[in-house]
């Protein structure tokens, strides 16, 4: 079995990004599936670009933010003095 990439607390921190990601995926699906005024290639390209680029950026930034949080937590845990008697 693969080791877990993120612990429970980090995943809870990432849930904040789930709502915007869901909205962007929903808008992408609507723009692709519903075309009430027909398909204009230029307008469709602009619409999809304005939604897909932030979607990709949010995915990448969320992943790297989670990796940095994990690293910071590991560094903080390693820096704590241990009690030995």
N, C-alpha and C positions, 0 to 999 in steps of 0.2 A: 504494500500500500504506500502511496506517496505521502510524504510528510505534509502537514498543514502549512500553508504559506502564511496565513494571517491567523492570529488568535481571535477569541471571541470579542474582546474589547475593540480591536481594530475594525472588525467587521461591523460592529455597532456604530463606530464612527463613520464608516463608509455608507451606511444606510441613508445618511443625509443626501447623498448624491443620487439615490435611487429615484426620487421623485422627478428631478429634472431629466434624468436619463429616460424615464418612462414617458415623460411628455414629449421629448424629442423623438423617441421611437414612434409614438403615436402620431405625431405630425408628419413624420416621414411616411408612415403607412397611409395616412389620409391623402397626402400629396400624390402618392403613387397610385392608389386605388380609386380615388374619387376625382374625376375631371369633369365638373359640371359645364364648363365652357369650352371643352375641347382641349387639344394638346397643342401648345405653342412651344416648340423646342427651346427657344431662348428663355421664356418665362419659367418653364419647368426646370431648366438647368439652374437658373438663379434661385428658385425656391428650394430645390434640393441641396444646392451648395450652402445656402444660408442655414439649413437645418443639419446637414450631415457633417459639416466641418466642426461646428461646436459639439456635436455628439461625439465625434472622434477625439476632439481635444479634451472633453470632460472625462472620457474613458481613460485616456493616457495619463492625464493629471491625477485622477483618482488613484490609479495604480501606483504611480510614483509617490504620491503623498502617503499612501498606506505603507509602502516600503520604507520611507523615511521615518514614519511613526514607529514601525517595528524596530528599526535600527536604533532610534533614540531610546525606546523602552529597554532594549537589550543593553545599551551603553549605560543607562541609569542603573539598571540592575547590577551590572558588573562593577560600577563605581561605588555601590553601597558597601560600607564596611561590614564584615561578617563578625558575629559574636562568637568568640571561642573562649572557653574557660580553662 
